[in-house]
Amino acid sequence: MEPTSPLDQLQAFAARVEALLERNQRLADENRSLRHQQEQLVAERSTLLSKNEQARSRVEAMITRLKSLEQHT
């Protein structure tokens, strides 16, 4: 095995640093995208919980009205 020159070692090191920088950028982009997706899902969940609460209130009101009608007949 032939020893590598300092220049070859430096070039290999530079290539590894460049690859790490690219990977870091990809991960940062993915992280940003995932955080945005999480924000959207949290907002959607909040909307769905609100709609569910509204529906529950309407159903309870209908049940109350039906019980009231039963008592008056």
mmCIF file as Biopython writes it, N, C-alpha, C and O atoms, coordinates in Angstrom:
data_model
#
loop_
_atom_site.group_PDB
_atom_site.id
_atom_site.type_symbol
_atom_site.label_atom_id
_atom_site.label_alt_id
_atom_site.label_comp_id
_atom_site.label_asym_id
_atom_site.label_entity_id
_atom_site.label_seq_id
_atom_site.pdbx_PDB_ins_code
_atom_site.Cartn_x
_atom_site.Cartn_y
_atom_site.Cartn_z
_atom_site.occupancy
_atom_site.B_iso_or_equiv
_atom_site.auth_seq_id
_atom_site.auth_asym_id
_atom_site.pdbx_PDB_model_num
ATOM 1   N N  . MET A ? 1  ? 0.842   -1.171 0.000  1.0 0.0 1  A 1 
ATOM 2   C CA . MET A ? 1  ? 0.000   0.000  0.000  1.0 0.0 1  A 1 
ATOM 3   C C  . MET A ? 1  ? 0.890   1.237  0.000  1.0 0.0 1  A 1 
ATOM 4   O O  . MET A ? 1  ? 1.797   1.375  0.820  1.0 0.0 1  A 1 
ATOM 5   N N  . GLU A ? 2  ? 0.613   2.107  -0.915 1.0 0.0 2  A 1 
ATOM 6   C CA . GLU A ? 2  ? 1.421   3.319  -1.067 1.0 0.0 2  A 1 
ATOM 7   C C  . GLU A ? 2  ? 0.884   4.414  -0.151 1.0 0.0 2  A 1 
ATOM 8   O O  . GLU A ? 2  ? -0.322  4.662  -0.148 1.0 0.0 2  A 1 
ATOM 9   N N  . PRO A ? 3  ? 1.736   5.073  0.622  1.0 0.0 3  A 1 
ATOM 10  C CA . PRO A ? 3  ? 1.245   6.148  1.500  1.0 0.0 3  A 1 
ATOM 11  C C  . PRO A ? 3  ? 0.684   7.293  0.651  1.0 0.0 3  A 1 
ATOM 12  O O  . PRO A ? 3  ? 1.229   7.635  -0.398 1.0 0.0 3  A 1 
ATOM 13  N N  . THR A ? 4  ? -0.403  7.865  1.125  1.0 0.0 4  A 1 
ATOM 14  C CA . THR A ? 4  ? -1.005  8.973  0.390  1.0 0.0 4  A 1 
ATOM 15  C C  . THR A ? 4  ? -0.292  10.270 0.745  1.0 0.0 4  A 1 
ATOM 16  O O  . THR A ? 4  ? 0.218   10.455 1.850  1.0 0.0 4  A 1 
ATOM 17  N N  . SER A ? 5  ? -0.282  11.139 -0.220 1.0 0.0 5  A 1 
ATOM 18  C CA . SER A ? 5  ? 0.408   12.413 -0.005 1.0 0.0 5  A 1 
ATOM 19  C C  . SER A ? 5  ? -0.461  13.337 0.839  1.0 0.0 5  A 1 
ATOM 20  O O  . SER A ? 5  ? -1.676  13.151 0.909  1.0 0.0 5  A 1 
ATOM 21  N N  . PRO A ? 6  ? 0.139   14.311 1.467  1.0 0.0 6  A 1 
ATOM 22  C CA . PRO A ? 6  ? -0.644  15.277 2.249  1.0 0.0 6  A 1 
ATOM 23  C C  . PRO A ? 6  ? -1.700  15.979 1.383  1.0 0.0 6  A 1 
ATOM 24  O O  . PRO A ? 6  ? -2.792  16.283 1.862  1.0 0.0 6  A 1 
ATOM 25  N N  . LEU A ? 7  ? -1.378  16.232 0.127  1.0 0.0 7  A 1 
ATOM 26  C CA . LEU A ? 7  ? -2.349  16.873 -0.770 1.0 0.0 7  A 1 
ATOM 27  C C  . LEU A ? 7  ? -3.552  15.968 -1.004 1.0 0.0 7  A 1 
ATOM 28  O O  . LEU A ? 7  ? -4.694  16.430 -1.001 1.0 0.0 7  A 1 
ATOM 29  N N  . ASP A ? 8  ? -3.292  14.671 -1.208 1.0 0.0 8  A 1 
ATOM 30  C CA . ASP A ? 8  ? -4.396  13.715 -1.377 1.0 0.0 8  A 1 
ATOM 31  C C  . ASP A ? 8  ? -5.249  13.648 -0.115 1.0 0.0 8  A 1 
ATOM 32  O O  . ASP A ? 8  ? -6.477  13.596 -0.182 1.0 0.0 8  A 1 
ATOM 33  N N  . GLN A ? 9  ? -4.587  13.649 1.020  1.0 0.0 9  A 1 
ATOM 34  C CA . GLN A ? 9  ? -5.320  13.612 2.288  1.0 0.0 9  A 1 
ATOM 35  C C  . GLN A ? 9  ? -6.171  14.869 2.460  1.0 0.0 9  A 1 
ATOM 36  O O  . GLN A ? 9  ? -7.316  14.803 2.907  1.0 0.0 9  A 1 
ATOM 37  N N  . LEU A ? 10 ? -5.597  16.004 2.099  1.0 0.0 10 A 1 
ATOM 38  C CA . LEU A ? 10 ? -6.329  17.264 2.211  1.0 0.0 10 A 1 
ATOM 39  C C  . LEU A ? 10 ? -7.527  17.286 1.268  1.0 0.0 10 A 1 
ATOM 40  O O  . LEU A ? 10 ? -8.604  17.753 1.638  1.0 0.0 10 A 1 
ATOM 41  N N  . GLN A ? 11 ? -7.339  16.783 0.057  1.0 0.0 11 A 1 
ATOM 42  C CA . GLN A ? 11 ? -8.447  16.742 -0.903 1.0 0.0 11 A 1 
ATOM 43  C C  . GLN A ? 11 ? -9.544  15.791 -0.420 1.0 0.0 11 A 1 
ATOM 44  O O  . GLN A ? 11 ? -10.730 16.087 -0.565 1.0 0.0 11 A 1 
ATOM 45  N N  . ALA A ? 12 ? -9.159  14.674 0.141  1.0 0.0 12 A 1 
ATOM 46  C CA . ALA A ? 12 ? -10.142 13.724 0.672  1.0 0.0 12 A 1 
ATOM 47  C C  . ALA A ? 12 ? -10.900 14.351 1.838  1.0 0.0 12 A 1 
ATOM 48  O O  . ALA A ? 12 ? -12.117 14.210 1.958  1.0 0.0 12 A 1 
ATOM 49  N N  . PHE A ? 13 ? -10.149 15.047 2.697  1.0 0.0 13 A 1 
ATOM 50  C CA . PHE A ? 13 ? -10.788 15.727 3.828  1.0 0.0 13 A 1 
ATOM 51  C C  . PHE A ? 13 ? -11.758 16.801 3.335  1.0 0.0 13 A 1 
ATOM 52  O O  . PHE A ? 13 ? -12.864 16.925 3.862  1.0 0.0 13 A 1 
ATOM 53  N N  . ALA A ? 14 ? -11.352 17.574 2.333  1.0 0.0 14 A 1 
ATOM 54  C CA . ALA A ? 14 ? -12.214 18.624 1.772  1.0 0.0 14 A 1 
ATOM 55  C C  . ALA A ? 14 ? -13.475 18.015 1.171  1.0 0.0 14 A 1 
ATOM 56  O O  . ALA A ? 14 ? -14.562 18.577 1.308  1.0 0.0 14 A 1 
ATOM 57  N N  . ALA A ? 15 ? -13.336 16.870 0.504  1.0 0.0 15 A 1 
ATOM 58  C CA . ALA A ? 15 ? -14.498 16.192 -0.084 1.0 0.0 15 A 1 
ATOM 59  C C  . ALA A ? 15 ? -15.462 15.733 1.012  1.0 0.0 15 A 1 
ATOM 60  O O  . ALA A ? 15 ? -16.678 15.846 0.861  1.0 0.0 15 A 1 
ATOM 61  N N  . ARG A ? 16 ? -14.915 15.217 2.114  1.0 0.0 16 A 1 
ATOM 62  C CA . ARG A ? 16 ? -15.768 14.781 3.228  1.0 0.0 16 A 1 
ATOM 63  C C  . ARG A ? 16 ? -16.484 15.968 3.865  1.0 0.0 16 A 1 
ATOM 64  O O  . ARG A ? 16 ? -17.668 15.880 4.193  1.0 0.0 16 A 1 
ATOM 65  N N  . VAL A ? 17 ? -15.766 17.081 4.041  1.0 0.0 17 A 1 
ATOM 66  C CA . VAL A ? 17 ? -16.380 18.284 4.612  1.0 0.0 17 A 1 
ATOM 67  C C  . VAL A ? 17 ? -17.504 18.768 3.697  1.0 0.0 17 A 1 
ATOM 68  O O  . VAL A ? 17 ? -18.585 19.124 4.168  1.0 0.0 17 A 1 
ATOM 69  N N  . GLU A ? 18 ? -17.246 18.780 2.390  1.0 0.0 18 A 1 
ATOM 70  C CA . GLU A ? 18 ? -18.274 19.214 1.433  1.0 0.0 18 A 1 
ATOM 71  C C  . GLU A ? 18 ? -19.506 18.308 1.496  1.0 0.0 18 A 1 
ATOM 72  O O  . GLU A ? 18 ? -20.640 18.787 1.470  1.0 0.0 18 A 1 
ATOM 73  N N  . ALA A ? 19 ? -19.274 17.002 1.580  1.0 0.0 19 A 1 
ATOM 74  C CA . ALA A ? 19 ? -20.389 16.054 1.686  1.0 0.0 19 A 1 
ATOM 75  C C  . ALA A ? 19 ? -21.175 16.289 2.975  1.0 0.0 19 A 1 
ATOM 76  O O  . ALA A ? 19 ? -22.404 16.228 2.970  1.0 0.0 19 A 1 
ATOM 77  N N  . LEU A ? 20 ? -20.480 16.554 4.065  1.0 0.0 20 A 1 
ATOM 78  C CA . LEU A ? 20 ? -21.169 16.837 5.334  1.0 0.0 20 A 1 
ATOM 79  C C  . LEU A ? 20 ? -21.972 18.131 5.264  1.0 0.0 20 A 1 
ATOM 80  O O  . LEU A ? 20 ? -23.076 18.211 5.802  1.0 0.0 20 A 1 
ATOM 81  N N  . LEU A ? 21 ? -21.424 19.131 4.610  1.0 0.0 21 A 1 
ATOM 82  C CA . LEU A ? 21 ? -22.152 20.395 4.456  1.0 0.0 21 A 1 
ATOM 83  C C  . LEU A ? 21 ? -23.419 20.202 3.628  1.0 0.0 21 A 1 
ATOM 84  O O  . LEU A ? 21 ? -24.468 20.757 3.953  1.0 0.0 21 A 1 
ATOM 85  N N  . GLU A ? 22 ? -23.319 19.414 2.561  1.0 0.0 22 A 1 
ATOM 86  C CA . GLU A ? 22 ? -24.495 19.137 1.738  1.0 0.0 22 A 1 
ATOM 87  C C  . GLU A ? 22 ? -25.546 18.365 2.532  1.0 0.0 22 A 1 
ATOM 88  O O  . GLU A ? 22 ? -26.739 18.660 2.460  1.0 0.0 22 A 1 
ATOM 89  N N  . ARG A ? 23 ? -25.082 17.376 3.286  1.0 0.0 23 A 1 
ATOM 90  C CA . ARG A ? 23 ? -26.017 16.593 4.104  1.0 0.0 23 A 1 
ATOM 91  C C  . ARG A ? 23 ? -26.678 17.473 5.162  1.0 0.0 23 A 1 
ATOM 92  O O  . ARG A ? 23 ? -27.876 17.355 5.417  1.0 0.0 23 A 1 
ATOM 93  N N  . ASN A ? 24 ? -25.896 18.347 5.771  1.0 0.0 24 A 1 
ATOM 94  C CA . ASN A ? 24 ? -26.441 19.263 6.766  1.0 0.0 24 A 1 
ATOM 95  C C  . ASN A ? 24 ? -27.518 20.154 6.155  1.0 0.0 24 A 1 
ATOM 96  O O  . ASN A ? 24 ? -28.550 20.401 6.779  1.0 0.0 24 A 1 
ATOM 97  N N  . GLN A ? 25 ? -27.280 20.634 4.938  1.0 0.0 25 A 1 
ATOM 98  C CA . GLN A ? 25 ? -28.263 21.484 4.267  1.0 0.0 25 A 1 
ATOM 99  C C  . GLN A ? 25 ? -29.539 20.704 3.956  1.0 0.0 25 A 1 
ATOM 100 O O  . GLN A ? 25 ? -30.642 21.218 4.141  1.0 0.0 25 A 1 
ATOM 101 N N  . ARG A ? 26 ? -29.391 19.464 3.483  1.0 0.0 26 A 1 
ATOM 102 C CA . ARG A ? 26 ? -30.566 18.626 3.202  1.0 0.0 26 A 1 
ATOM 103 C C  . ARG A ? 26 ? -31.373 18.387 4.476  1.0 0.0 26 A 1 
ATOM 104 O O  . ARG A ? 26 ? -32.601 18.472 4.466  1.0 0.0 26 A 1 
ATOM 105 N N  . LEU A ? 27 ? -30.675 18.088 5.573  1.0 0.0 27 A 1 
ATOM 106 C CA . LEU A ? 27 ? -31.362 17.849 6.846  1.0 0.0 27 A 1 
ATOM 107 C C  . LEU A ? 27 ? -32.045 19.114 7.358  1.0 0.0 27 A 1 
ATOM 108 O O  . LEU A ? 27 ? -33.147 19.049 7.902  1.0 0.0 27 A 1 
ATOM 109 N N  . ALA A ? 28 ? -31.398 20.257 7.187  1.0 0.0 28 A 1 
ATOM 110 C CA . ALA A ? 28 ? -32.013 21.522 7.609  1.0 0.0 28 A 1 
ATOM 111 C C  . ALA A ? 28 ? -33.269 21.797 6.788  1.0 0.0 28 A 1 
ATOM 112 O O  . ALA A ? 28 ? -34.284 22.231 7.332  1.0 0.0 28 A 1 
ATOM 113 N N  . ASP A ? 29 ? -33.204 21.544 5.481  1.0 0.0 29 A 1 
ATOM 114 C CA . ASP A ? 29 ? -34.382 21.727 4.617  1.0 0.0 29 A 1 
ATOM 115 C C  . ASP A ? 29 ? -35.504 20.778 5.021  1.0 0.0 29 A 1 
ATOM 116 O O  . ASP A ? 29 ? -36.668 21.173 5.098  1.0 0.0 29 A 1 
ATOM 117 N N  . GLU A ? 30 ? -35.141 19.523 5.277  1.0 0.0 30 A 1 
ATOM 118 C CA . GLU A ? 30 ? -36.141 18.536 5.685  1.0 0.0 30 A 1 
ATOM 119 C C  . GLU A ? 30 ? -36.756 18.920 7.030  1.0 0.0 30 A 1 
ATOM 120 O O  . GLU A ? 30 ? -37.966 18.800 7.223  1.0 0.0 30 A 1 
ATOM 121 N N  . ASN A ? 31 ? -35.925 19.375 7.945  1.0 0.0 31 A 1 
ATOM 122 C CA . ASN A ? 31 ? -36.404 19.795 9.261  1.0 0.0 31 A 1 
ATOM 123 C C  . ASN A ? 31 ? -37.387 20.959 9.127  1.0 0.0 31 A 1 
ATOM 124 O O  . ASN A ? 31 ? -38.439 20.973 9.766  1.0 0.0 31 A 1 
ATOM 125 N N  . ARG A ? 32 ? -37.032 21.933 8.290  1.0 0.0 32 A 1 
ATOM 126 C CA . ARG A ? 32 ? -37.910 23.083 8.057  1.0 0.0 32 A 1 
ATOM 127 C C  . ARG A ? 32 ? -39.260 22.620 7.484  1.0 0.0 32 A 1 
ATOM 128 O O  . ARG A ? 32 ? -40.321 23.079 7.907  1.0 0.0 32 A 1 
ATOM 129 N N  . SER A ? 33 ? -39.191 21.715 6.528  1.0 0.0 33 A 1 
ATOM 130 C CA . SER A ? 33 ? -40.409 21.190 5.911  1.0 0.0 33 A 1 
ATOM 131 C C  . SER A ? 33 ? -41.260 20.435 6.935  1.0 0.0 33 A 1 
ATOM 132 O O  . SER A ? 33 ? -42.480 20.596 6.970  1.0 0.0 33 A 1 
ATOM 133 N N  . LEU A ? 34 ? -40.623 19.622 7.756  1.0 0.0 34 A 1 
ATOM 134 C CA . LEU A ? 34 ? -41.363 18.860 8.769  1.0 0.0 34 A 1 
ATOM 135 C C  . LEU A ? 34 ? -41.992 19.784 9.818  1.0 0.0 34 A 1 
ATOM 136 O O  . LEU A ? 34 ? -43.110 19.542 10.273 1.0 0.0 34 A 1 
ATOM 137 N N  . ARG A ? 35 ? -41.277 20.830 10.193 1.0 0.0 35 A 1 
ATOM 138 C CA . ARG A ? 35 ? -41.847 21.780 11.158 1.0 0.0 35 A 1 
ATOM 139 C C  . ARG A ? 35 ? -43.066 22.487 10.567 1.0 0.0 35 A 1 
ATOM 140 O O  . ARG A ? 35 ? -44.065 22.699 11.255 1.0 0.0 35 A 1 
ATOM 141 N N  . HIS A ? 36 ? -42.973 22.848 9.287  1.0 0.0 36 A 1 
ATOM 142 C CA . HIS A ? 36 ? -44.103 23.492 8.614  1.0 0.0 36 A 1 
ATOM 143 C C  . HIS A ? 36 ? -45.295 22.523 8.549  1.0 0.0 36 A 1 
ATOM 144 O O  . HIS A ? 36 ? -46.435 22.910 8.807  1.0 0.0 36 A 1 
ATOM 145 N N  . GLN A ? 37 ? -45.016 21.270 8.203  1.0 0.0 37 A 1 
ATOM 146 C CA . GLN A ? 37 ? -46.067 20.265 8.141  1.0 0.0 37 A 1 
ATOM 147 C C  . GLN A ? 37 ? -46.697 20.069 9.525  1.0 0.0 37 A 1 
ATOM 148 O O  . GLN A ? 37 ? -47.915 19.929 9.641  1.0 0.0 37 A 1 
ATOM 149 N N  . GLN A ? 38 ? -45.871 20.060 10.565 1.0 0.0 38 A 1 
ATOM 150 C CA . GLN A ? 38 ? -46.391 19.899 11.919 1.0 0.0 38 A 1 
ATOM 151 C C  . GLN A ? 38 ? -47.308 21.074 12.287 1.0 0.0 38 A 1 
ATOM 152 O O  . GLN A ? 38 ? -48.368 20.876 12.881 1.0 0.0 38 A 1 
ATOM 153 N N  . GLU A ? 39 ? -46.896 22.287 11.933 1.0 0.0 39 A 1 
ATOM 154 C CA . GLU A ? 39 ? -47.734 23.459 12.207 1.0 0.0 39 A 1 
ATOM 155 C C  . GLU A ? 39 ? -49.084 23.334 11.511 1.0 0.0 39 A 1 
ATOM 156 O O  . GLU A ? 39 ? -50.121 23.655 12.091 1.0 0.0 39 A 1 
ATOM 157 N N  . GLN A ? 40 ? -49.065 22.865 10.261 1.0 0.0 40 A 1 
ATOM 158 C CA . GLN A ? 40 ? -50.314 22.699 9.526  1.0 0.0 40 A 1 
ATOM 159 C C  . GLN A ? 40 ? -51.196 21.644 10.187 1.0 0.0 40 A 1 
ATOM 160 O O  . GLN A ? 40 ? -52.407 21.830 10.305 1.0 0.0 40 A 1 
ATOM 161 N N  . LEU A ? 41 ? -50.592 20.539 10.618 1.0 0.0 41 A 1 
ATOM 162 C CA . LEU A ? 41 ? -51.360 19.472 11.253 1.0 0.0 41 A 1 
ATOM 163 C C  . LEU A ? 41 ? -51.938 19.918 12.591 1.0 0.0 41 A 1 
ATOM 164 O O  . LEU A ? 41 ? -53.063 19.553 12.934 1.0 0.0 41 A 1 
ATOM 165 N N  . VAL A ? 42 ? -51.186 20.697 13.338 1.0 0.0 42 A 1 
ATOM 166 C CA . VAL A ? 42 ? -51.689 21.211 14.617 1.0 0.0 42 A 1 
ATOM 167 C C  . VAL A ? 42 ? -52.876 22.138 14.368 1.0 0.0 42 A 1 
ATOM 168 O O  . VAL A ? 42 ? -53.874 22.080 15.087 1.0 0.0 42 A 1 
ATOM 169 N N  . ALA A ? 43 ? -52.770 22.989 13.354 1.0 0.0 43 A 1 
ATOM 170 C CA . ALA A ? 43 ? -53.875 23.887 13.022 1.0 0.0 43 A 1 
ATOM 171 C C  . ALA A ? 43 ? -55.091 23.085 12.564 1.0 0.0 43 A 1 
ATOM 172 O O  . ALA A ? 43 ? -56.219 23.383 12.959 1.0 0.0 43 A 1 
ATOM 173 N N  . GLU A ? 44 ? -54.863 22.070 11.733 1.0 0.0 44 A 1 
ATOM 174 C CA . GLU A ? 44 ? -55.967 21.238 11.261 1.0 0.0 44 A 1 
ATOM 175 C C  . GLU A ? 44 ? -56.627 20.508 12.429 1.0 0.0 44 A 1 
ATOM 176 O O  . GLU A ? 44 ? -57.852 20.401 12.488 1.0 0.0 44 A 1 
ATOM 177 N N  . ARG A ? 45 ? -55.822 20.013 13.348 1.0 0.0 45 A 1 
ATOM 178 C CA . ARG A ? 45 ? -56.361 19.315 14.521 1.0 0.0 45 A 1 
ATOM 179 C C  . ARG A ? 45 ? -57.234 20.267 15.343 1.0 0.0 45 A 1 
ATOM 180 O O  . ARG A ? 45 ? -58.315 19.895 15.800 1.0 0.0 45 A 1 
ATOM 181 N N  . SER A ? 46 ? -56.755 21.481 15.522 1.0 0.0 46 A 1 
ATOM 182 C CA . SER A ? 46 ? -57.518 22.475 16.275 1.0 0.0 46 A 1 
ATOM 183 C C  . SER A ? 46 ? -58.864 22.740 15.603 1.0 0.0 46 A 1 
ATOM 184 O O  . SER A ? 46 ? -59.895 22.818 16.272 1.0 0.0 46 A 1 
ATOM 185 N N  . THR A ? 47 ? -58.846 22.877 14.284 1.0 0.0 47 A 1 
ATOM 186 C CA . THR A ? 47 ? -60.089 23.104 13.534 1.0 0.0 47 A 1 
ATOM 187 C C  . THR A ? 47 ? -61.033 21.920 13.697 1.0 0.0 47 A 1 
ATOM 188 O O  . THR A ? 47 ? -62.229 22.102 13.926 1.0 0.0 47 A 1 
ATOM 189 N N  . LEU A ? 48 ? -60.499 20.712 13.579 1.0 0.0 48 A 1 
ATOM 190 C CA . LEU A ? 48 ? -61.342 19.518 13.710 1.0 0.0 48 A 1 
ATOM 191 C C  . LEU A ? 48 ? -61.903 19.381 15.124 1.0 0.0 48 A 1 
ATOM 192 O O  . LEU A ? 48 ? -63.059 18.992 15.293 1.0 0.0 48 A 1 
ATOM 193 N N  . LEU A ? 49 ? -61.108 19.694 16.130 1.0 0.0 49 A 1 
ATOM 194 C CA . LEU A ? 49 ? -61.618 19.644 17.505 1.0 0.0 49 A 1 
ATOM 195 C C  . LEU A ? 49 ? -62.748 20.654 17.705 1.0 0.0 49 A 1 
ATOM 196 O O  . LEU A ? 49 ? -63.740 20.360 18.371 1.0 0.0 49 A 1 
ATOM 197 N N  . SER A ? 50 ? -62.591 21.835 17.129 1.0 0.0 50 A 1 
ATOM 198 C CA . SER A ? 50 ? -63.619 22.858 17.234 1.0 0.0 50 A 1 
ATOM 199 C C  . SER A ? 50 ? -64.904 22.404 16.539 1.0 0.0 50 A 1 
ATOM 200 O O  . SER A ? 50 ? -65.996 22.551 17.088 1.0 0.0 50 A 1 
ATOM 201 N N  . LYS A ? 51 ? -64.770 21.856 15.338 1.0 0.0 51 A 1 
ATOM 202 C CA . LYS A ? 51 ? -65.954 21.368 14.613 1.0 0.0 51 A 1 
ATOM 203 C C  . LYS A ? 51 ? -66.617 20.231 15.368 1.0 0.0 51 A 1 
ATOM 204 O O  . LYS A ? 51 ? -67.844 20.142 15.410 1.0 0.0 51 A 1 
ATOM 205 N N  . ASN A ? 52 ? -65.815 19.363 15.963 1.0 0.0 52 A 1 
ATOM 206 C CA . ASN A ? 52 ? -66.356 18.256 16.742 1.0 0.0 52 A 1 
ATOM 207 C C  . ASN A ? 52 ? -67.135 18.778 17.948 1.0 0.0 52 A 1 
ATOM 208 O O  . ASN A ? 52 ? -68.210 18.270 18.268 1.0 0.0 52 A 1 
ATOM 209 N N  . GLU A ? 53 ? -66.594 19.782 18.606 1.0 0.0 53 A 1 
ATOM 210 C CA . GLU A ? 53 ? -67.274 20.374 19.759 1.0 0.0 53 A 1 
ATOM 211 C C  . GLU A ? 53 ? -68.598 21.018 19.336 1.0 0.0 53 A 1 
ATOM 212 O O  . GLU A ? 53 ? -69.605 20.886 20.032 1.0 0.0 53 A 1 
ATOM 213 N N  . GLN A ? 54 ? -68.593 21.711 18.201 1.0 0.0 54 A 1 
ATOM 214 C CA . GLN A ? 54 ? -69.820 22.321 17.685 1.0 0.0 54 A 1 
ATOM 215 C C  . GLN A ? 54 ? -70.872 21.253 17.383 1.0 0.0 54 A 1 
ATOM 216 O O  . GLN A ? 54 ? -72.043 21.410 17.730 1.0 0.0 54 A 1 
ATOM 217 N N  . ALA A ? 55 ? -70.449 20.177 16.740 1.0 0.0 55 A 1 
ATOM 218 C CA . ALA A ? 55 ? -71.375 19.089 16.412 1.0 0.0 55 A 1 
ATOM 219 C C  . ALA A ? 55 ? -71.924 18.460 17.687 1.0 0.0 55 A 1 
ATOM 220 O O  . ALA A ? 55 ? -73.115 18.160 17.769 1.0 0.0 55 A 1 
ATOM 221 N N  . ARG A ? 56 ? -71.068 18.261 18.677 1.0 0.0 56 A 1 
ATOM 222 C CA . ARG A ? 56 ? -71.510 17.682 19.944 1.0 0.0 56 A 1 
ATOM 223 C C  . ARG A ? 56 ? -72.550 18.584 20.612 1.0 0.0 56 A 1 
ATOM 224 O O  . ARG A ? 56 ? -73.555 18.103 21.136 1.0 0.0 56 A 1 
ATOM 225 N N  . SER A ? 57 ? -72.304 19.876 20.588 1.0 0.0 57 A 1 
ATOM 226 C CA . SER A ? 57 ? -73.240 20.823 21.191 1.0 0.0 57 A 1 
ATOM 227 C C  . SER A ? 57 ? -74.591 20.786 20.471 1.0 0.0 57 A 1 
ATOM 228 O O  . SER A ? 57 ? -75.649 20.814 21.099 1.0 0.0 57 A 1 
ATOM 229 N N  . ARG A ? 58 ? -74.527 20.723 19.129 1.0 0.0 58 A 1 
ATOM 230 C CA . ARG A ? 58 ? -75.788 20.665 18.371 1.0 0.0 58 A 1 
ATOM 231 C C  . ARG A ? 58 ? -76.560 19.388 18.669 1.0 0.0 58 A 1 
ATOM 232 O O  . ARG A ? 58 ? -77.781 19.420 18.823 1.0 0.0 58 A 1 
ATOM 233 N N  . VAL A ? 59 ? -75.855 18.266 18.752 1.0 0.0 59 A 1 
ATOM 234 C CA . VAL A ? 59 ? -76.522 16.998 19.045 1.0 0.0 59 A 1 
ATOM 235 C C  . VAL A ? 59 ? -77.130 17.041 20.450 1.0 0.0 59 A 1 
ATOM 236 O O  . VAL A ? 59 ? -78.259 16.595 20.653 1.0 0.0 59 A 1 
ATOM 237 N N  . GLU A ? 60 ? -76.394 17.567 21.401 1.0 0.0 60 A 1 
ATOM 238 C CA . GLU A ? 60 ? -76.935 17.680 22.761 1.0 0.0 60 A 1 
ATOM 239 C C  . GLU A ? 60 ? -78.162 18.579 22.782 1.0 0.0 60 A 1 
ATOM 240 O O  . GLU A ? 60 ? -79.130 18.284 23.483 1.0 0.0 60 A 1 
ATOM 241 N N  . ALA A ? 61 ? -78.137 19.675 22.022 1.0 0.0 61 A 1 
ATOM 242 C CA . ALA A ? 61 ? -79.290 20.570 21.955 1.0 0.0 61 A 1 
ATOM 243 C C  . ALA A ? 61 ? -80.485 19.857 21.339 1.0 0.0 61 A 1 
ATOM 244 O O  . ALA A ? 61 ? -81.612 20.023 21.804 1.0 0.0 61 A 1 
ATOM 245 N N  . MET A ? 62 ? -80.251 19.066 20.299 1.0 0.0 62 A 1 
ATOM 246 C CA . MET A ? 62 ? -81.347 18.311 19.674 1.0 0.0 62 A 1 
ATOM 247 C C  . MET A ? 62 ? -81.937 17.302 20.656 1.0 0.0 62 A 1 
ATOM 248 O O  . MET A ? 62 ? -83.156 17.150 20.737 1.0 0.0 62 A 1 
ATOM 249 N N  . ILE A ? 63 ? -81.078 16.618 21.396 1.0 0.0 63 A 1 
ATOM 250 C CA . ILE A ? 63 ? -81.550 15.644 22.385 1.0 0.0 63 A 1 
ATOM 251 C C  . ILE A ? 63 ? -82.391 16.346 23.437 1.0 0.0 63 A 1 
ATOM 252 O O  . ILE A ? 63 ? -83.447 15.848 23.828 1.0 0.0 63 A 1 
ATOM 253 N N  . THR A ? 64 ? -81.928 17.500 23.895 1.0 0.0 64 A 1 
ATOM 254 C CA . THR A ? 64 ? -82.677 18.266 24.893 1.0 0.0 64 A 1 
ATOM 255 C C  . THR A ? 64 ? -84.048 18.665 24.346 1.0 0.0 64 A 1 
ATOM 256 O O  . THR A ? 64 ? -85.060 18.543 25.036 1.0 0.0 64 A 1 
ATOM 257 N N  . ARG A ? 65 ? -84.070 19.144 23.100 1.0 0.0 65 A 1 
ATOM 258 C CA . ARG A ? 65 ? -85.357 19.519 22.489 1.0 0.0 65 A 1 
ATOM 259 C C  . ARG A ? 65 ? -86.278 18.315 22.346 1.0 0.0 65 A 1 
ATOM 260 O O  . ARG A ? 65 ? -87.476 18.419 22.611 1.0 0.0 65 A 1 
ATOM 261 N N  . LEU A ? 66 ? -85.739 17.180 21.933 1.0 0.0 66 A 1 
ATOM 262 C CA . LEU A ? 66 ? -86.557 15.974 21.794 1.0 0.0 66 A 1 
ATOM 263 C C  . LEU A ? 66 ? -87.118 15.526 23.137 1.0 0.0 66 A 1 
ATOM 264 O O  . LEU A ? 66 ? -88.281 15.132 23.230 1.0 0.0 66 A 1 
ATOM 265 N N  . LYS A ? 67 ? -86.291 15.588 24.174 1.0 0.0 67 A 1 
ATOM 266 C CA . LYS A ? 67 ? -86.782 15.224 25.508 1.0 0.0 67 A 1 
ATOM 267 C C  . LYS A ? 67 ? -87.877 16.187 25.953 1.0 0.0 67 A 1 
ATOM 268 O O  . LYS A ? 67 ? -88.859 15.781 26.575 1.0 0.0 67 A 1 
ATOM 269 N N  . SER A ? 68 ? -87.699 17.460 25.631 1.0 0.0 68 A 1 
ATOM 270 C CA . SER A ? 68 ? -88.699 18.454 25.987 1.0 0.0 68 A 1 
ATOM 271 C C  . SER A ? 68 ? -90.004 18.181 25.256 1.0 0.0 68 A 1 
ATOM 272 O O  . SER A ? 68 ? -91.083 18.292 25.838 1.0 0.0 68 A 1 
ATOM 273 N N  . LEU A ? 69 ? -89.907 17.826 23.991 1.0 0.0 69 A 1 
ATOM 274 C CA . LEU A ? 69 ? -91.112 17.493 23.213 1.0 0.0 69 A 1 
ATOM 275 C C  . LEU A ? 69 ? -91.799 16.267 23.782 1.0 0.0 69 A 1 
ATOM 276 O O  . LEU A ? 69 ? -93.028 16.227 23.832 1.0 0.0 69 A 1 
ATOM 277 N N  . GLU A ? 70 ? -91.044 15.263 24.213 1.0 0.0 70 A 1 
ATOM 278 C CA . GLU A ? 70 ? -91.612 14.065 24.812 1.0 0.0 70 A 1 
ATOM 279 C C  . GLU A ? 70 ? -92.401 14.382 26.068 1.0 0.0 70 A 1 
ATOM 280 O O  . GLU A ? 70 ? -93.462 13.807 26.312 1.0 0.0 70 A 1 
ATOM 281 N N  . GLN A ? 71 ? -91.875 15.304 26.863 1.0 0.0 71 A 1 
ATOM 282 C CA . GLN A ? 71 ? -92.521 15.640 28.129 1.0 0.0 71 A 1 
ATOM 283 C C  . GLN A ? 71 ? -93.797 16.424 27.899 1.0 0.0 71 A 1 
ATOM 284 O O  . GLN A ? 71 ? -94.701 16.372 28.733 1.0 0.0 71 A 1 
ATOM 285 N N  . HIS A ? 72 ? -93.903 17.147 26.795 1.0 0.0 72 A 1 
ATOM 286 C CA . HIS A ? 72 ? -95.082 17.951 26.515 1.0 0.0 72 A 1 
ATOM 287 C C  . HIS A ? 72 ? -96.164 17.187 25.761 1.0 0.0 72 A 1 
ATOM 288 O O  . HIS A ? 72 ? -97.245 17.718 25.508 1.0 0.0 72 A 1 
ATOM 289 N N  . THR A ? 73 ? -95.872 15.945 25.405 1.0 0.0 73 A 1 
ATOM 290 C CA . THR A ? 73 ? -96.894 15.183 24.676 1.0 0.0 73 A 1 
ATOM 291 C C  . THR A ? 73 ? -97.507 14.113 25.532 1.0 0.0 73 A 1 
ATOM 292 O O  . THR A ? 73 ? -98.384 13.382 25.072 1.0 0.0 73 A 1 
#
